[in-house]
Amino acid sequence: MEPIFARHQRSARYSRTRKILGTLLFCLTLVFFLSAFPGQSDARTVSALSVRIQGSINPAQSDMLTAAIEQCRDEGCDLLLLSLNTPGGLGQSMRDMVQTVLNSPVPVAVWVGPRGARAASAGTFIVAASSVASMSPETSIGSASPVSAGGKDISETMKKKIENDFVSLISGVASDKGRNVEWYEKAVREAASLSASEAAEKNVIDLLAESPEDLMRQIGEQGLALNGEEVTFGPEEYSITAFEPSLRFRIFSWLLHPQIAYFLLLGGIAGLFFELSNPGAVFPGVFGGICLVLGLYAMAVLPVTVAGLLLIFLSVLLFILELAITSYGLLTIAGVVSLFFGSVLLFHFEYGLSSLPLSTILPTVAVVCGAIILALYLVTRAQLKPQTIGSEAMKGLTGRVTRWEGSRGQIMVRGELWRARTVDGEALAPDTTVRVVDIQGLHLLVEPVTPDADE
């Protein structure tokens, strides 16, 4: 028989083995549940929707920003990452965008970039309103003084009212975000501007970032307020999705491009001119009307000078007057000159934005003027050409006498029977060849044609 002491040792070893196995099983079960429910961990993946605004601030850009924020909300994104490069734009569009950023259900991080970009004028307000303001090195911000979009000087009283209004807006949002209120006020009152490094030093912006990815990395290290809690994340714990603009925005943005608006305006004017000079053509009038409406819509949004627009319409008036007045080309030359200077003065962009370049104006003016001169030539030739329809077309035709009595009778001309009489009352024999010399009422005045005269 097995000794009692040996049985006790075996029982103790068995008990220790069971405890070790039970502990291992518990640890494995705990690891499984922790991996199955990652929400219970402090780590999380932050999703960002990236949208880029480049060029003039206008209603199209405002609509795109609104659509991007709505997509963030619908798809559950945590952050809107706005890449900005603008020389400024329309005051009302800027206000709409600032309001959209301030009331966004998700944080809006603005990154001014890439290198060489700027957030001037209206862009300064958008940066001030953002949840996280950042800039790429070698970029700039500022020059936010109000100016007239039409290029005119603002009266002192009106300028002061607009300036104070803008200062109250930008100082309010800058103070709420904990940024340098004093400098933002100077950007409006004195058109002050800063480089990216200076802006970071003076607490105008929060971060310097080389790229949107670098910005996300820095935000993850510092933490981001999401749903009332501070969330930190690592380089592998965020995702960036690009925003795809809608077809409506693409069309809207296309219409508001200065060169497109200019082409639409001239195309509409040329189309209506062709329709007026050649009534009944239909297509030029319909095409010109559509182009003119679209062009005038764009002109209502873009900073257009009254002088430039009036000069362009004056050129059209001069071209039309050329049809009615014999000026030996002087009105056409005046119209070309008026069209050229109207095109040069048409737009007045602020903050360094250039107006239409001569490389666009010169070929366009040449093509439009060539088309209008061709139309004038065709109209003039049609007016000078002898009438070849109706009764006037009968003059000079020859016919044959079918019946004659006294000084009157009947002749066959172009397969038709006409009543006729001779100029001097001469009687004619049947089958005599005659020529029509005039028309009086319902009678053709004819004269006999001798073989020599016919030749």
C-alpha positions in Angstrom: 0.0 0.0 0.0 1.0 3.6 -0.8 2.2 5.4 2.3 -0.2 8.1 3.6 2.6 10.8 3.4 3.0 10.2 -0.3 -0.7 10.5 -0.9 -0.8 13.9 0.8 2.2 15.1 -1.3 0.4 14.1 -4.5 -2.8 15.8 -3.5 -0.9 19.1 -2.7 0.8 19.1 -6.1 -2.6 18.5 -7.8 -4.1 21.4 -5.9 -1.3 23.8 -6.9 -1.6 22.8 -10.5 -5.4 23.5 -10.5 -4.8 27.0 -9.0 -2.2 27.8 -11.6 -4.4 26.7 -14.5 -7.4 28.6 -13.0 -5.3 31.8 -12.8 -4.1 31.4 -16.4 -7.7 30.8 -17.6 -8.8 33.9 -15.8 -6.1 36.0 -17.4 -6.9 34.7 -20.9 -10.6 35.4 -20.3 -9.8 39.0 -19.2 -7.6 39.7 -22.2 -10.3 38.4 -24.5 -13.0 40.6 -23.1 -10.7 43.7 -23.2 -9.9 43.1 -26.8 -13.5 42.4 -27.7 -14.7 45.7 -26.2 -12.1 48.4 -27.2 -14.5 51.2 -26.2 -13.6 50.5 -22.6 -10.0 51.5 -23.3 -8.7 55.1 -23.1 -7.4 54.9 -26.8 -9.7 55.8 -29.7 -9.5 56.6 -33.4 -10.3 60.2 -34.3 -11.7 60.8 -37.8 -11.3 64.1 -39.6 -12.9 65.4 -42.8 -10.5 67.5 -44.9 -11.8 70.4 -47.1 -9.8 72.9 -49.0 -10.8 76.5 -49.6 -8.6 78.3 -52.1 -9.1 81.7 -53.8 -11.6 84.4 -53.2 -14.1 84.1 -50.4 -17.5 84.0 -52.1 -21.0 82.4 -51.7 -19.7 79.2 -53.4 -17.0 78.8 -50.7 -19.5 79.4 -48.0 -21.9 76.8 -49.3 -19.1 74.3 -49.6 -18.1 74.8 -45.9 -21.7 74.3 -44.8 -21.9 71.1 -46.8 -18.7 69.8 -45.4 -19.9 70.4 -41.8 -23.2 68.7 -42.6 -21.3 65.7 -43.9 -19.1 65.6 -40.7 -22.3 65.5 -38.7 -24.0 62.9 -40.8 -21.0 60.5 -41.0 -20.0 61.0 -37.4 -16.6 62.6 -38.0 -14.9 64.1 -35.0 -13.2 67.0 -36.6 -13.3 69.3 -39.7 -9.8 70.0 -41.1 -10.0 73.2 -43.2 -7.0 74.0 -45.4 -7.1 77.7 -46.2 -5.4 79.9 -48.8 -7.2 83.1 -49.6 -6.5 86.7 -50.4 -9.9 87.8 -49.0 -13.3 88.2 -50.5 -16.8 89.3 -49.8 -17.8 90.6 -46.4 -21.2 88.9 -46.3 -19.7 85.5 -47.3 -17.0 85.9 -44.7 -19.6 86.5 -42.0 -21.6 83.5 -43.1 -18.5 81.3 -42.9 -17.5 82.6 -39.5 -21.1 81.9 -38.2 -20.9 78.4 -39.7 -17.6 77.7 -38.0 -18.7 79.1 -34.6 -22.0 77.0 -34.7 -20.4 73.8 -36.0 -21.4 70.7 -34.1 -17.8 69.4 -34.6 -14.5 71.3 -33.9 -13.0 73.1 -36.9 -9.3 73.2 -37.2 -7.9 75.7 -39.8 -4.5 75.1 -41.4 -3.1 78.0 -43.6 -1.0 76.2 -46.2 0.9 75.0 -48.0 4.1 77.2 -47.9 3.5 80.6 -49.6 -0.2 80.6 -48.8 -2.0 83.3 -46.9 -5.1 84.0 -44.8 -5.6 87.7 -45.7 -8.6 89.9 -45.1 -11.7 87.6 -44.8 -9.3 84.6 -44.2 -8.1 86.3 -40.9 -11.6 86.2 -39.5 -12.0 82.5 -40.3 -8.7 81.7 -38.6 -9.8 83.7 -35.5 -13.1 81.7 -35.3 -11.5 78.3 -35.6 -11.2 75.8 -32.7 -7.6 75.1 -33.6 -5.7 77.7 -35.6 -2.5 76.7 -37.3 -0.2 77.8 -40.2 2.4 76.3 -42.3 5.9 78.0 -42.2 6.4 80.8 -44.7 2.7 81.7 -44.8 1.1 85.0 -43.7 -2.0 86.3 -42.0 -3.6 89.8 -41.6 -4.5 92.8 -43.8 -8.1 92.7 -42.7 -9.1 96.3 -43.2 -12.5 96.8 -45.0 -12.5 98.1 -48.5 -15.0 98.7 -51.3 -15.3 95.7 -53.6 -16.0 98.1 -56.5 -12.7 99.9 -56.1 -14.2 103.2 -54.8 -13.0 105.0 -51.7 -15.2 104.5 -48.7 -16.4 107.7 -47.0 -14.9 108.4 -43.6 -18.2 107.9 -41.8 -19.0 104.7 -43.6 -15.5 103.3 -43.2 -15.6 103.9 -39.5 -18.9 102.1 -39.1 -17.8 99.1 -41.1 -14.4 99.1 -39.3 -16.0 99.1 -35.8 -18.4 96.4 -36.9 -15.5 94.2 -38.1 -13.4 94.9 -35.0 -16.3 93.9 -32.7 -16.7 90.6 -34.6 -13.0 89.6 -34.8 -12.2 90.7 -31.2 -15.2 88.7 -29.9 -14.2 85.5 -31.6 -10.5 85.9 -30.8 -11.3 86.5 -27.1 -13.6 83.5 -26.9 -10.8 81.3 -28.4 -8.1 82.8 -26.0 -6.0 84.4 -28.8 -4.3 87.8 -29.1 -7.3 90.2 -29.3 -5.1 93.3 -29.6 -3.4 92.1 -32.7 -6.6 91.0 -34.4 -7.9 94.5 -33.8 -4.8 96.0 -35.4 -5.3 93.6 -38.4 -8.6 95.4 -39.0 -7.8 99.0 -38.1 -4.2 99.2 -39.4 -4.1 96.3 -41.9 -1.4 94.6 -39.9 0.0 91.3 -41.0 2.3 88.6 -39.6 4.4 85.7 -40.8 3.5 82.2 -39.4 6.4 82.2 -36.9 5.5 85.7 -35.6 1.8 84.7 -35.4 2.7 81.7 -33.2 4.9 83.8 -31.0 2.2 86.4 -30.4 -0.5 83.9 -29.7 -2.4 84.8 -32.9 -2.5 81.1 -33.8 -2.1 77.9 -31.8 0.3 75.8 -33.8 2.8 75.7 -36.6 2.4 72.6 -38.8 4.1 71.5 -41.9 1.1 69.6 -43.3 -2.5 68.5 -42.2 -1.0 65.2 -41.0 1.5 67.1 -38.9 -1.3 69.2 -37.5 -3.3 66.1 -36.6 -0.3 64.6 -34.8 0.2 67.8 -32.7 -3.5 67.9 -31.9 -3.3 64.3 -30.8 -0.4 65.1 -28.4 -2.1 68.2 -26.9 -5.6 66.7 -26.8 -8.9 67.6 -28.4 -12.1 68.4 -26.7 -14.7 66.0 -28.0 -18.2 65.7 -26.4 -17.0 67.4 -23.3 -13.9 65.3 -22.6 -10.3 65.8 -23.5 -9.1 63.1 -26.0 -5.5 62.4 -26.9 -4.5 60.1 -29.7 -1.3 58.8 -31.3 0.0 59.0 -34.9 -1.7 55.7 -35.7 -5.1 56.6 -34.1 -6.5 59.2 -36.5 -7.8 59.1 -40.1 -8.3 61.9 -42.7 -11.0 61.7 -45.4 -11.1 64.2 -48.3 -14.3 66.1 -48.9 -15.7 65.8 -52.4 -17.5 69.0 -53.5 -20.9 68.6 -55.1 -21.7 69.2 -58.8 -23.7 72.3 -57.7 -20.6 73.8 -56.0 -18.4 73.0 -59.1 -20.8 74.8 -61.4 -21.3 77.7 -58.9 -17.5 78.0 -58.5 -17.0 77.8 -62.2 -19.5 80.7 -62.8 -17.7 82.9 -60.3 -14.3 82.6 -61.9 -13.5 86.1 -63.3 -12.5 84.9 -66.7 -15.6 82.7 -67.1 -17.8 85.5 -66.1 -16.1 87.8 -68.6 -16.5 85.3 -71.4 -20.2 84.8 -70.5 -20.8 88.5 -70.5 -19.2 89.1 -73.9 -20.8 85.9 -75.4 -24.2 87.1 -74.3 -23.7 90.5 -75.8 -22.4 89.1 -79.1 -25.3 86.7 -79.3 -27.9 89.4 -78.8 -26.1 91.6 -81.3 -26.3 88.9 -84.0 -30.0 88.3 -83.2 -30.8 92.0 -83.5 -28.8 92.4 -86.7 -30.3 89.2 -88.2 -33.9 88.9 -86.8 -35.3 85.3 -86.9 -32.0 83.5 -86.4 -33.3 82.4 -83.0 -30.2 80.4 -81.8 -27.9 83.5 -81.3 -30.6 85.2 -79.4 -31.3 82.2 -77.1 -27.6 81.4 -76.6 -26.8 85.1 -76.0 -29.7 85.5 -73.5 -28.5 82.5 -71.4 -24.9 83.6 -71.4 -25.9 87.2 -70.5 -28.1 86.1 -67.6 -25.3 83.9 -66.2 -22.7 86.5 -66.8 -24.7 89.3 -65.0 -25.3 86.9 -62.1 -21.6 86.4 -61.7 -21.0 90.1 -62.0 -23.4 90.7 -59.2 -21.2 88.6 -56.9 -17.8 89.5 -58.2 -16.1 92.9 -57.5 -17.1 94.7 -60.7 -16.5 98.4 -61.5 -19.4 100.4 -62.9 -17.1 102.2 -65.3 -15.8 98.9 -66.9 -19.4 97.5 -67.2 -20.7 100.7 -68.8 -17.8 100.9 -71.3 -18.5 97.3 -72.5 -22.2 98.1 -73.0 -21.3 101.4 -74.7 -19.1 99.4 -77.2 -22.2 97.3 -78.1 -24.3 100.4 -78.6 -21.6 101.8 -80.9 -21.6 98.6 -82.9 -25.3 98.7 -83.3 -25.3 102.4 -84.4 -22.8 101.4 -87.1 -25.7 99.6 -88.8 -27.8 102.7 -89.0 -25.3 105.5 -89.4 -22.7 105.8 -92.2 -19.6 106.5 -90.1 -17.1 104.9 -92.5 -15.9 102.6 -89.7 -15.4 105.3 -87.0 -18.1 104.0 -84.8 -16.6 100.5 -85.0 -13.2 101.7 -84.0 -14.7 103.6 -81.1 -16.6 100.4 -80.1 -13.3 98.4 -80.2 -11.5 101.0 -78.0 -14.5 101.1 -75.5 -14.5 97.3 -75.3 -10.8 97.1 -74.6 -10.8 99.7 -71.8 -14.0 98.3 -70.4 -12.4 94.8 -70.2 -9.3 96.3 -68.5 -11.3 98.2 -65.9 -14.1 95.5 -65.4 -12.8 93.9 -62.2 -11.1 95.5 -59.2 -9.8 92.9 -56.8 -8.3 93.8 -53.5 -5.4 92.4 -51.5 -3.1 91.8 -54.5 -5.6 89.8 -56.6 -4.9 90.8 -60.2 -7.7 91.6 -62.6 -8.0 90.1 -66.1 -4.6 89.7 -67.7 -3.9 91.2 -71.1 -3.3 87.7 -72.4 -7.0 87.1 -71.9 -8.3 90.5 -72.9 -6.5 91.0 -76.2 -7.5 87.7 -77.9 -11.1 87.9 -76.6 -11.5 91.5 -77.8 -10.1 90.5 -81.2 -12.4 87.5 -81.6 -15.5 89.4 -80.5 -14.7 92.4 -82.7 -14.0 90.1 -85.6 -17.4 88.4 -85.2 -19.2 91.8 -84.9 -17.4 93.2 -87.9 -18.3 90.1 -89.9 -22.0 90.6 -88.9 -21.8 94.2 -89.9 -20.4 93.2 -93.3 -23.1 90.7 -93.9 -25.9 93.1 -92.9 -24.4 95.9 -95.1 -24.1 93.5 -98.1 -27.7 92.4 -97.7 -28.9 96.0 -97.6 -27.0 97.0 -100.7 -27.9 93.9 -102.7 -30.8 94.5 -105.2 -34.1 93.1 -104.1 -34.7 89.7 -105.8 -38.1 88.7 -104.4 -41.6 89.8 -105.1 -42.6 92.0 -108.1 -39.1 93.7 -108.2 -37.7 90.4 -109.3 -39.7 90.6 -112.5 -37.7 93.5 -113.9 -35.3 92.5 -116.7 -37.0 89.1 -117.4 -38.0 88.1 -120.8 -41.2 86.4 -121.9 -43.4 85.4 -124.8 -46.6 87.0 -126.0 -49.5 84.6 -125.9 -52.4 86.9 -126.7 -52.5 90.6 -127.7 -55.2 93.1 -128.5 -54.4 96.7 -129.2 -51.8 98.0 -126.7 -52.6 95.3 -124.1 -52.3 91.6 -123.9 -51.0 88.6 -122.0 -47.5 87.2 -121.8 -45.8 84.1 -120.4 -42.9 84.8 -118.0 -41.2 82.0 -116.0 -44.1 79.7 -116.7 -46.7 82.2 -115.4 -49.3 84.3 -117.3 -49.2 88.0 -116.7 -51.2 90.9 -118.0 -49.0 93.3 -119.9 -48.9 96.4 -122.1 -46.2 98.1 -124.1 -44.5 101.3 -123.0 -45.5 103.2 -126.2 -48.8 101.5 -126.9 -47.4 99.4 -129.7 -49.3 96.3 -130.8 -47.5 93.0 -130.6 -48.0 89.8 -132.5 -48.3 86.4 -130.7 -45.0 84.6 -129.9 -43.1 87.9 -129.9 -40.3 87.9 -127.3 -40.6 90.8 -124.9 -38.6 92.1 -121.9 -40.1 93.4 -118.7 -39.0 97.0 -118.0 -41.3 98.1 -115.2 -44.4 97.2 -113.2 -47.5 99.4 -112.9 -50.1 98.0 -110.6 -51.1 94.6 -112.0 -49.6 95.1 -115.4 -46.1 94.5 -116.7 -44.6 97.2 -118.9 -42.8 95.4 -121.7 -40.9 96.2 -124.9 -40.2 93.9 -127.8 -36.7 92.3 -127.9 -34.9 92.2 -131.2 -32.3 89.4 -131.7 -29.5 92.0 -131.7 -30.8 93.5 -128.4 -31.2 90.1 -126.8 -27.5 89.4 -127.4 
